[in-house]
Amino acid sequence: PPLNQILARRVTEETRVYEALSKGLRNRPPIDLRLLEEVMVRFSNMVIDFPEIAEMDINPLAVSDGKIYAIDTRIIIDPKALEYTEPHPHLVIVPYPTKYITPWRLKDGSEVILRPIRPEDETRESEFIRGLSEETSRFRFFKIIKDLSHESLVRFCNIDYDREMAFVAEIQEDGRKAQIGVARLVLEPTEKKGEFAVVVADRYQGKGLGTKLVDMLISVAEEKGLESIYGIILPDNTSMIRLCESLGFRIDRRQDEVFAELKLK
């Protein structure tokens, strides 16, 4: 753990019994894999919430009439886990940080949800990138990108929240959720600083969203004990330069780029 639905699906796809589960075997119908994924995610959440669980054995796990049954279960408890003072010391990967989910309003009053990115966002992230103008794409990636490879999407959306943070902004458009902005902070492996980047959909620029997203990254950086954060900006990206100046960044104008750095307390 932690597992999400996409990771649970990939785990099942790598097992020897996946074909039998998905297609059926010996006149037995296939099972509802979404139900199995849900059980795996719930099992993962239980391990996350209860570090006292040292070992759990479920054998067998049976499927019948569209339901899943744990026929026999054995759990071993670690009493030492009761002494943990830090959250999730028993996990290799930090679980999804729900504490950062924030309702917010644009300057025009539109309601948005700001939250950490998650693996399930790959489709929305791809749609968001494709919807950027050439200028906005160039400002973000230093070249015009109209689509991201699957490998890039996986890297952008499947992050280690302990070493990186990415916030997305969601809004309701035509009855469905749409991504209208994303901000990212990547921690340096050897120094107490991190590099940030932010991009907002063209039609939602100038409404305070970029400033809010960067401000959230600053709070995360302070929480993680960083000494500074910095970003590289193209010289003609004047709106981003003004945004950084308004937040107290030191601006260093170089030949082909602008270096913006904020010293943290």
C-alpha positions in Angstrom: 0.0 0.0 0.0 -1.1 2.6 -0.8 -3.1 1.3 -3.7 -5.5 3.1 -6.0 -7.8 1.6 -8.6 -5.3 1.9 -11.4 -2.5 0.4 -9.4 -4.8 -2.4 -8.2 -5.7 -3.2 -11.8 -2.1 -3.3 -12.8 -1.3 -5.7 -10.0 -4.1 -8.1 -11.1 -3.0 -7.9 -14.7 0.5 -9.2 -13.7 -0.9 -12.3 -12.0 -1.1 -15.7 -13.6 -4.8 -16.0 -13.0 -5.7 -12.6 -14.6 -6.8 -14.2 -17.9 -9.1 -16.7 -16.1 -10.5 -13.9 -13.9 -11.2 -11.5 -16.8 -12.4 -14.1 -19.5 -13.7 -17.0 -17.4 -12.5 -20.6 -17.2 -14.1 -24.0 -17.8 -17.6 -22.7 -18.3 -17.3 -20.3 -15.4 -18.1 -16.6 -16.2 -15.5 -13.9 -15.7 -15.6 -12.0 -12.4 -16.3 -8.2 -12.0 -12.7 -7.0 -11.9 -13.9 -3.6 -10.6 -15.2 -5.3 -7.5 -11.9 -7.0 -7.0 -10.0 -3.8 -7.4 -12.3 -2.1 -4.9 -11.6 -4.9 -2.3 -7.9 -4.5 -2.9 -8.1 -0.7 -2.4 -10.1 -1.1 0.8 -7.6 -3.7 2.0 -4.8 -1.2 1.3 -6.7 1.6 3.2 -7.1 -0.7 6.2 -3.3 -1.3 6.3 -2.7 2.4 6.0 -5.1 3.3 8.8 -4.0 0.6 11.2 -0.1 0.4 11.4 -0.7 -2.2 14.2 -1.4 -4.8 11.5 1.9 -6.6 11.0 0.5 -9.4 8.9 -2.8 -10.4 7.4 -3.7 -13.7 5.6 -6.9 -14.0 3.7 -7.3 -17.6 2.3 -9.4 -18.3 0.5 -11.0 -15.2 -1.1 -14.1 -16.5 -2.9 -16.3 -15.0 -5.6 -19.9 -16.0 -5.9 -23.1 -14.3 -7.3 -21.3 -11.1 -8.0 -19.9 -10.8 -4.5 -16.5 -11.4 -2.9 -16.2 -13.3 0.4 -13.3 -13.6 2.8 -13.8 -17.2 3.9 -10.9 -17.3 6.4 -8.8 -14.4 7.7 -5.8 -14.3 10.1 -4.4 -11.0 11.5 -1.2 -10.6 13.5 -0.9 -7.4 15.5 2.4 -5.6 16.3 2.1 -4.0 19.8 5.2 -1.7 19.0 3.2 0.1 16.4 1.1 1.7 19.1 4.2 3.7 20.0 4.5 5.4 16.5 4.5 9.2 16.8 4.8 10.1 13.1 2.1 9.4 10.6 2.5 6.3 8.3 6.1 5.3 9.4 5.2 1.7 8.2 4.7 2.8 4.6 7.3 3.1 1.9 5.1 5.5 -0.1 3.1 8.3 1.4 -0.6 7.8 0.9 -2.8 10.3 -0.9 -2.7 13.5 1.1 -6.4 14.3 1.5 -5.7 17.2 3.9 -4.7 19.4 0.9 -8.1 19.1 -0.8 -9.4 22.7 -0.8 -12.6 24.3 -2.2 -11.9 27.8 -3.6 -13.4 30.5 -5.9 -12.0 32.3 -8.8 -12.2 36.1 -9.0 -15.4 35.7 -11.0 -17.0 33.6 -8.3 -16.7 30.2 -10.1 -16.2 27.3 -7.7 -13.1 25.1 -8.1 -11.6 22.2 -6.2 -7.8 22.3 -5.6 -6.3 19.0 -4.7 -3.2 16.8 -5.1 -2.9 15.0 -8.4 -3.6 11.2 -8.5 -3.0 8.4 -11.0 -6.6 8.5 -12.1 -6.0 12.0 -13.5 -4.1 10.8 -16.6 -7.1 11.4 -19.0 -7.9 14.8 -17.7 -4.2 15.8 -17.7 -4.0 14.8 -21.3 -7.1 16.8 -22.2 -5.8 19.8 -20.3 -2.4 19.8 -22.2 -4.1 19.4 -25.6 -6.4 22.4 -24.8 -3.5 24.8 -24.1 -2.7 27.5 -26.7 0.7 27.3 -28.3 1.9 30.3 -26.3 0.8 28.8 -23.0 2.3 25.5 -23.9 5.6 27.1 -24.8 5.6 29.1 -21.5 5.2 25.9 -19.5 7.4 23.4 -21.4 9.8 25.8 -23.2 8.5 24.4 -26.5 5.1 23.7 -28.0 3.6 20.4 -26.9 0.1 19.4 -28.0 0.1 15.9 -26.4 2.0 13.9 -23.8 3.1 10.3 -24.2 1.6 7.7 -22.0 5.0 7.4 -20.2 5.0 11.2 -19.5 1.4 11.1 -18.2 2.2 8.2 -15.9 5.3 10.1 -14.5 3.2 13.3 -14.1 0.3 11.7 -12.3 1.9 8.9 -10.3 4.0 10.8 -7.9 5.7 10.2 -4.6 4.0 12.8 -2.4 7.0 12.8 0.0 9.4 14.0 -2.7 7.1 15.9 -5.0 3.7 17.6 -5.0 1.4 18.5 -7.8 -1.9 20.3 -7.3 -4.7 20.3 -9.9 -7.6 22.7 -10.2 -11.0 21.2 -11.2 -14.2 22.9 -12.3 -17.6 21.7 -13.5 -17.9 22.3 -17.3 -21.0 21.1 -19.2 -21.9 18.7 -16.4 -18.4 17.1 -16.1 -15.2 17.8 -14.2 -12.5 19.5 -16.2 -8.9 20.3 -15.2 -8.1 24.0 -15.6 -4.7 24.3 -13.9 -1.8 22.4 -12.4 1.2 23.4 -10.3 4.1 21.2 -9.4 6.9 21.2 -6.9 9.8 18.8 -7.2 12.3 18.5 -4.3 16.0 18.4 -4.9 17.5 15.1 -3.8 20.5 16.6 -2.1 19.6 20.1 -1.1 16.7 21.7 0.9 15.1 23.4 -2.1 12.7 22.6 -4.9 11.8 23.6 -8.4 8.2 24.7 -9.2 6.1 25.2 -12.3 2.5 26.2 -12.9 0.2 26.5 -15.9 -3.4 27.6 -16.1 -5.8 27.0 -19.0 -6.0 30.1 -21.2 -9.7 31.0 -20.6 -9.1 30.9 -16.8 -5.9 33.0 -16.7 -6.0 36.4 -14.9 -8.5 35.1 -12.3 -6.1 34.5 -9.4 -5.7 30.7 -9.9 -2.0 30.7 -10.7 -1.2 32.8 -7.6 -3.3 30.5 -5.4 -1.6 27.4 -6.8 1.9 28.8 -6.3 0.9 29.9 -2.8 -0.2 26.3 -2.0 3.2 25.0 -3.2 4.9 27.6 -0.9 3.0 26.2 2.1 4.0 22.6 1.2 7.6 23.7 0.8 7.6 25.3 4.2 5.9 22.3 5.8 8.6 20.1 4.3 11.4 22.3 5.8 12.7 23.6 2.5 15.0 26.7 2.5 13.9 28.0 -0.9 11.9 27.2 -4.1 12.8 28.4 -7.6 11.4 28.4 -11.1 12.8 29.0 -14.6 10.7 31.4 -16.7 10.9 32.5 -20.3 11.7 36.3 -20.6 8.5 37.0 -22.5 6.3 35.3 -19.9 5.6 38.7 -18.2 2.5 37.5 -16.4 4.4 34.8 -14.6 7.2 37.2 -13.7 4.7 39.6 -12.2 3.1 36.7 -10.3 6.4 35.8 -8.7 7.2 39.4 -7.9 3.9 39.7 -6.1 4.7 36.7 -3.9 8.1 38.0 -3.0 10.4 36.0 -5.3 13.8 37.5 -6.2 13.9 37.9 -10.0 17.2 37.4 -11.8 17.0 38.3 -15.5 19.5 36.3 -17.5 20.2 36.1 -21.2 17.7 33.4 -22.3 15.7 32.9 -19.1 14.5 34.5 -15.9 15.4 32.8 -12.6 12.8 33.3 -9.8 13.7 32.3 -6.3 11.9 32.6 -3.0 13.8 32.2 0.3 11.6 30.5 3.0 11.7 31.1 6.7 
